[in-house]
Amino acid sequence: MRADVQQVADGTYLVHGSNTNWVILTEGDTVTLVDTGYPGDRERVLASLAQVGSSPEAVATVLITHAHNDHLGSAEYLRATYGTPVHLHEAEVPHARREFLHQVSVGTVLGNGWRPGVLPWAVHALRSGGTAHVPVTAPQAFPTAGALDLPGRPVPVHTPGHTDGHCAYHLPGTGVLISGDALVSGHPTSRVKGPQLLPDMFHHERSRALASLNVLAELEGELLLPGHGPVHRGPVRDAARRARERAL
């Protein structure tokens, strides 16, 4: 199996999985993996590492934007099989352990089934492990404040709302923002293209998700790598402001 891997900057790759993206950051023989797709994306995750000349053994750390199954899918597999540390914001650690679940309910999805794209997306999510039980046994909070000593030197940016501990990752050195689900450029359930919030039903607290766009609008960068949708080129601040205007 080959994965849809797109090199967007030196040592920076956006990978399109089945409706969800993840990011590979390389430096020498070491890799940072940001998010891991659905559980059903595991072979694509492994293939994407091979396609950039790496391997799961070379992954220094898995960084997770938030602990929904379409981003957390293979994190425990990598931790248990290769001993790879899994790091998240401290507020997201218990979510990754599945002490609670901030995720759209089946009932809410069915209630929105009349909306274009929702039912096909739901079928795909179910088939890909969207409701599977895939907790991370030993997730860890970030070991330090500021830039992490990992390939890409990512800086966690707390962007709550989608979940309490959602984090984007800013790469000031390359002008990249890995935005997870705090700011996306498309989704199968959205008819909008370009920078946007996900549809309301996906957010644990929409008002906080909206406020987090103001946080992203303060960041310098020209390359947005979202959790869903294609790469977006242009000032990150403009993308965040555009998404906020669309959501109001």
Beta strands, then each sheet from edge to edge (+ up, - down):
strand 1: 4-9
strand 2: 12-16
strand 3: 21-27
strand 4: 30-34
strand 5: 59-63
strand 6: 86-88
strand 7: 140-141
strand 8: 155-158
strand 9: 167-171
strand 10: 176-180
strand 11: 223-226
strand 12: 232-233
sheet 1: 1+ 2- 3+ 4- 5- 6- 7-
sheet 2: 8+ 9- 10+ 11+ 12-
end
